[in-house]
Amino acid sequence: MINDNYDRQLLAMNDTQLEQFVREWVGHKKEDYIEVTRFSGAGDLGRDVVGFLSNKRHEGPWHNYQCKQYAQNLPTDKAVCEIGKVLYYAYNGEFTAPDKYFFVAPRGVNRNLEGLIFKPQKFKSTLINEWDKYCSKTISKGLQIMLDAGLTAFIEAYDFSKISRISLDDILIDKHIKPVLFNWFGADPGPAPLGQVPTDIQKAELPYIKQLLDAYSERSGQSFVDHKEIERHPEHGDHLSCQRERFYDAAAFKRFYRDNTDPFVLETFEKDIRHGVIDTLNAKHSDALTRVDAVMTQAAAVQASGPLAQYARVPVKQGVCHHFANEGSFKWHR
């Protein structure tokens, strides 16, 4: 069932589900991270979801998303202990200290902890001065970890302004969240934007344009050198313009749903279009341009299945066929 009660559903997640959800969400931040990994269990060493900024991974910069799902907002003692833990293991050489550290707390953090996060130097001094209270006996079960001079110096050198918190609202307004909400809750991705047709033919569209040029040449009994000749043609110029509009509408459609749903959704939609027109494509036609027009007519009538069906306008379905031609799987000449 599609609904928009995502905050309620996120708050109902258990610890593991929240980590999996955040892992998928952070995994979509491909402009930020070369790899995203989830650590879980007793050996996580203070890491939950990690985004690596370089192929050096834990020998280079990385971000830690520490997921905390509590019945109330995140308490100070738990948060201070987690910071102490990750810095302790960084000091021991398990990894570099995180370049950024996020507390992912759907119910927020308590007022005292928020104050520490907003005052990095106070956070640092609290960790050092109250190490025995928060960390010494809680970092590793059965082991008391003393704050010696080396560990103190390591903590002193760490920039606590790298620590922040991510709220429920922060997650739900993030630009990468739509495909995650689609996968987890069946969120409606909404309509795709219209395509924008560039004035000049782009290199990326040359294969299907070349096929159309050949079809125009066959119909007219003359050879057209390039698309500029077609654009001036009294009959074929408007036809080409229409096909380019369809191509770019389909491009915008595919790009939008590739970014905002799961890849299989777009694959299923394209498969429906292919099967809907393939018999028309393979039928006998008087010439290639007749085949093109017959396929366009048939594509307009295809009833696709799945969540994209309601947003698949006629030009989009027709334009997908030109994408097939552009990729080489559709041939207008037989």
C-alpha positions as CSV (number, residue, x, y, z in Angstrom):
1,M,0.0,0.0,0.0
2,I,1.4,3.4,-1.0
3,N,1.3,6.0,1.8
4,D,3.2,8.9,3.1
5,N,3.5,7.9,6.8
6,Y,7.2,7.4,6.4
7,D,8.2,8.9,9.7
8,R,5.9,6.5,11.5
9,Q,7.3,3.5,9.6
10,L,10.9,4.6,10.3
11,L,10.2,5.0,14.0
12,A,8.8,1.4,14.0
13,M,12.0,-0.1,12.7
14,N,14.2,-2.2,14.9
15,D,18.0,-1.6,15.1
16,T,18.9,-3.9,12.3
17,Q,16.2,-2.6,10.0
18,L,17.3,1.0,10.6
19,E,20.9,0.1,9.8
20,Q,19.8,-1.7,6.6
21,F,17.7,1.3,5.6
22,V,20.6,3.8,6.3
23,R,23.0,1.5,4.4
24,E,20.7,1.6,1.3
25,W,20.2,5.4,1.6
26,V,23.9,6.2,2.0
27,G,24.6,3.8,-0.8
28,H,22.8,6.2,-3.2
29,K,25.3,9.0,-2.3
30,K,27.6,7.9,-5.1
31,E,29.0,11.4,-5.6
32,D,30.4,11.2,-2.1
33,Y,31.5,7.6,-1.6
34,I,33.4,5.1,-3.6
35,E,32.0,2.3,-1.4
36,V,29.5,1.9,1.4
37,T,29.7,-0.9,4.0
38,R,27.6,-1.9,7.0
39,F,29.3,-3.3,10.0
40,S,27.2,-5.1,12.6
41,G,27.6,-7.3,15.7
42,A,30.0,-7.3,18.5
43,G,33.0,-6.7,16.3
44,D,31.8,-3.4,14.7
45,L,34.4,-1.4,16.8
46,G,32.0,1.5,16.9
47,R,31.0,1.5,13.3
48,D,27.5,0.9,11.8
49,V,27.3,2.2,8.2
50,V,30.6,3.5,6.7
51,G,31.0,5.5,3.6
52,F,34.6,5.4,2.2
53,L,35.8,8.6,0.4
54,S,38.7,6.9,-1.3
55,N,40.0,3.5,-2.3
56,K,42.3,3.6,0.8
57,R,39.1,2.8,2.7
58,H,40.0,2.6,6.4
59,E,43.5,3.9,5.8
60,G,42.0,7.0,4.3
61,P,39.0,9.4,5.0
62,W,35.7,7.8,5.8
63,H,32.3,8.8,7.3
64,N,30.5,6.9,10.1
65,Y,26.7,6.7,10.3
66,Q,26.0,5.5,13.8
67,C,22.4,4.3,13.9
68,K,20.5,4.6,17.2
69,Q,16.9,3.5,17.4
70,Y,15.6,4.1,20.9
71,A,12.1,4.4,22.4
72,Q,13.2,8.0,23.3
73,N,15.8,10.4,22.1
74,L,19.4,9.4,22.2
75,P,20.9,9.8,25.7
76,T,24.2,11.5,26.4
77,D,25.9,8.4,28.0
78,K,25.3,6.2,24.9
79,A,26.6,8.9,22.5
80,V,29.7,9.8,24.5
81,C,30.6,6.1,24.8
82,E,30.2,5.6,21.1
83,I,32.6,8.5,20.3
84,G,35.0,7.2,22.9
85,K,34.9,3.7,21.4
86,V,35.5,4.7,17.8
87,L,38.4,7.0,18.8
88,Y,39.9,4.3,21.0
89,Y,40.0,1.8,18.2
90,A,41.3,4.5,15.8
91,Y,44.1,5.2,18.3
92,N,44.9,1.5,18.3
93,G,45.3,1.5,14.5
94,E,42.1,-0.4,13.5
95,F,41.3,2.5,11.2
96,T,41.8,6.3,10.8
97,A,39.6,8.5,12.9
98,P,36.4,9.2,11.0
99,D,36.4,12.3,8.9
100,K,32.8,12.8,9.8
101,Y,30.6,11.1,12.4
102,F,26.8,11.2,12.2
103,F,24.4,10.0,14.9
104,V,21.4,8.8,12.9
105,A,18.7,9.1,15.6
106,P,15.1,9.0,14.3
107,R,13.8,10.2,17.6
108,G,16.5,12.9,18.0
109,V,19.0,13.4,20.7
110,N,18.5,14.7,24.2
111,R,19.0,18.4,25.0
112,N,22.3,17.8,26.8
113,L,23.8,15.8,24.0
114,E,22.6,18.4,21.4
115,G,24.4,21.0,23.5
116,L,27.6,19.0,23.3
117,I,27.3,18.5,19.6
118,F,26.8,22.2,19.1
119,K,29.9,23.0,21.3
120,P,32.6,20.7,20.0
121,Q,35.3,21.8,22.5
122,K,32.9,21.1,25.4
123,F,32.1,17.7,23.9
124,K,35.9,17.0,23.8
125,S,36.5,18.1,27.3
126,T,33.4,16.0,28.5
127,L,34.8,12.9,26.9
128,I,38.3,13.4,28.5
129,N,37.2,14.6,31.9
130,E,34.5,12.0,32.3
131,W,36.1,9.1,30.6
132,D,35.7,6.8,33.6
133,K,32.0,7.6,33.8
134,Y,31.1,7.0,30.2
135,C,33.8,4.9,28.6
136,S,36.4,3.0,30.6
137,K,34.1,0.0,31.4
138,T,31.7,0.2,28.5
139,I,33.8,0.2,25.4
140,S,34.7,-3.5,25.6
141,K,32.9,-6.0,27.7
142,G,35.0,-7.3,30.6
143,L,37.8,-4.9,29.9
144,Q,38.6,-1.6,31.6
145,I,40.2,0.9,29.3
146,M,42.2,3.6,31.0
147,L,42.7,7.0,29.5
148,D,46.5,7.2,29.2
149,A,48.6,10.1,27.9
150,G,48.7,8.7,24.4
151,L,45.0,8.2,24.1
152,T,44.3,11.6,25.6
153,A,46.6,13.3,23.1
154,F,44.8,11.4,20.3
155,I,41.4,12.6,21.5
156,E,42.8,16.2,22.0
157,A,43.9,16.2,18.3
158,Y,40.5,15.1,17.0
159,D,38.2,17.8,15.6
160,F,34.9,17.3,17.4
161,S,33.1,19.6,15.0
162,K,33.1,16.6,12.7
163,I,30.4,15.1,14.9
164,S,26.8,15.9,14.1
165,R,23.3,14.3,14.2
166,I,20.9,13.4,11.5
167,S,17.2,13.6,12.4
168,L,14.2,12.0,10.8
169,D,13.4,15.2,8.9
170,D,17.0,15.3,7.6
171,I,16.6,11.8,6.2
172,L,13.2,12.4,4.6
173,I,14.2,15.6,2.8
174,D,17.5,14.3,1.5
175,K,17.7,14.2,-2.3
176,H,18.8,10.6,-2.3
177,I,15.9,9.2,-0.2
178,K,13.2,8.7,-2.9
179,P,14.4,5.3,-4.3
180,V,14.9,4.0,-0.7
181,L,11.3,5.0,0.2
182,F,10.1,3.3,-3.0
183,N,11.9,0.1,-2.1
184,W,10.9,0.0,1.5
185,F,7.4,1.5,1.5
186,G,6.2,1.6,-2.1
187,A,6.5,5.4,-2.2
188,D,5.0,7.0,-5.3
189,P,7.9,8.6,-7.2
190,G,5.6,11.0,-9.0
191,P,5.6,12.1,-12.6
192,A,8.9,12.6,-14.6
193,P,9.8,16.0,-16.0
194,L,9.4,16.7,-19.7
195,G,12.4,16.2,-21.9
196,Q,14.4,19.2,-23.1
197,V,15.3,19.0,-26.8
198,P,18.6,20.6,-27.7
199,T,18.7,22.7,-30.9
200,D,21.7,20.8,-32.2
201,I,21.9,17.1,-32.7
202,Q,23.9,15.6,-29.9
203,K,26.5,12.9,-30.3
204,A,24.6,10.6,-28.1
205,E,21.6,10.5,-30.4
206,L,23.5,10.0,-33.7
207,P,22.7,6.2,-34.1
208,Y,19.0,6.5,-34.2
209,I,19.2,9.8,-36.2
210,K,21.3,7.9,-38.8
211,Q,18.7,5.2,-39.1
212,L,16.0,7.8,-39.6
213,L,18.1,9.6,-42.3
214,D,18.4,6.3,-44.1
215,A,14.6,5.8,-43.9
216,Y,14.0,9.4,-45.2
217,S,16.5,8.7,-48.1
218,E,14.7,5.5,-49.0
219,R,11.3,7.2,-49.1
220,S,12.4,10.2,-51.0
221,G,14.7,8.4,-53.5
222,Q,17.5,10.7,-52.7
223,S,20.5,10.6,-50.3
224,F,20.5,13.1,-47.4
225,V,24.0,14.0,-46.3
226,D,23.1,15.0,-42.8
227,H,20.2,15.9,-40.5
228,K,20.4,19.6,-41.5
229,E,19.1,18.7,-44.9
230,I,16.2,16.9,-43.3
231,E,15.4,19.8,-41.1
232,R,14.8,21.9,-44.2
233,H,12.8,19.2,-45.9
234,P,9.0,20.2,-46.3
235,E,7.8,16.8,-45.2
236,H,10.5,15.0,-43.2
237,G,11.6,18.1,-41.2
238,D,8.6,18.1,-39.0
239,H,8.7,14.3,-38.7
240,L,12.3,14.4,-37.5
241,S,11.5,17.1,-35.0
242,C,8.7,15.0,-33.6
243,Q,10.9,11.9,-33.2
244,R,13.6,14.0,-31.3
245,E,10.9,15.3,-28.9
246,R,9.9,11.7,-28.2
247,F,13.5,10.6,-27.8
248,Y,14.2,13.3,-25.2
249,D,10.9,12.8,-23.4
250,A,11.9,9.1,-23.0
251,A,15.4,10.1,-21.9
252,A,14.0,12.4,-19.1
253,F,11.6,9.7,-18.1
254,K,14.3,7.0,-17.8
255,R,16.7,9.2,-16.0
256,F,14.1,10.3,-13.4
257,Y,12.8,6.8,-12.6
258,R,16.3,5.3,-12.7
259,D,17.2,7.8,-9.9
260,N,13.9,7.5,-7.9
261,T,13.0,3.8,-8.1
262,D,14.6,0.5,-8.3
263,P,16.4,-0.4,-11.6
264,F,14.0,-3.4,-12.2
265,V,11.1,-1.0,-12.4
266,L,12.4,0.7,-15.5
267,E,13.7,-2.6,-16.9
268,T,10.1,-4.0,-16.6
269,F,8.6,-0.9,-18.2
270,E,11.0,-1.1,-21.2
271,K,10.4,-4.9,-21.5
272,D,6.6,-4.2,-21.8
273,I,7.2,-1.6,-24.5
274,R,9.5,-4.0,-26.4
275,H,7.1,-6.9,-26.3
276,G,4.2,-4.6,-27.2
277,V,5.8,-3.4,-30.5
278,I,8.1,-6.3,-31.5
279,D,5.5,-8.0,-33.8
280,T,4.8,-4.7,-35.5
281,L,8.6,-4.1,-35.9
282,N,9.1,-7.5,-37.5
283,A,6.1,-7.4,-39.8
284,K,6.4,-6.7,-43.5
285,H,6.3,-3.0,-44.5
286,S,6.6,-1.2,-47.7
287,D,9.6,0.8,-46.5
288,A,11.6,1.6,-43.4
289,L,9.7,4.8,-42.7
290,T,6.4,3.0,-42.8
291,R,7.9,0.6,-40.2
292,V,8.9,3.5,-38.0
293,D,5.4,5.0,-38.1
294,A,3.7,1.7,-37.5
295,V,5.8,1.0,-34.5
296,M,5.1,4.5,-33.2
297,T,1.4,3.9,-33.5
298,Q,1.6,0.6,-31.8
299,A,3.8,2.0,-29.0
300,A,1.2,4.6,-28.2
301,A,-1.3,1.9,-27.6
302,V,0.8,-0.3,-25.3
303,Q,-0.5,-0.6,-21.8
304,A,2.5,-1.0,-19.6
305,S,2.3,-2.6,-16.2
306,G,3.8,-1.6,-12.8
307,P,4.1,1.7,-11.0
308,L,5.3,3.7,-14.0
309,A,2.2,3.0,-16.2
310,Q,0.3,6.0,-14.9
311,Y,3.1,8.3,-15.8
312,A,4.0,6.8,-19.2
313,R,2.8,9.4,-21.7
314,V,2.4,8.5,-25.3
315,P,5.6,10.4,-26.4
316,V,7.6,8.5,-23.7
317,K,6.5,5.1,-24.9
318,Q,7.3,6.1,-28.5
319,G,10.6,7.6,-27.5
320,V,11.7,4.4,-25.8
321,C,11.5,2.7,-29.2
322,H,14.0,5.3,-30.6
323,H,16.2,4.5,-27.6
324,F,16.1,0.8,-28.7
325,A,17.1,2.0,-32.2
326,N,19.9,4.1,-30.7
327,E,21.2,1.1,-28.8
328,G,21.1,-1.0,-31.9
329,S,18.4,-3.5,-30.9
330,F,15.8,-2.0,-33.2
331,K,16.5,-1.9,-37.0
332,W,14.2,0.0,-39.2
333,H,15.6,-1.4,-42.4
334,R,15.0,-5.1,-43.3
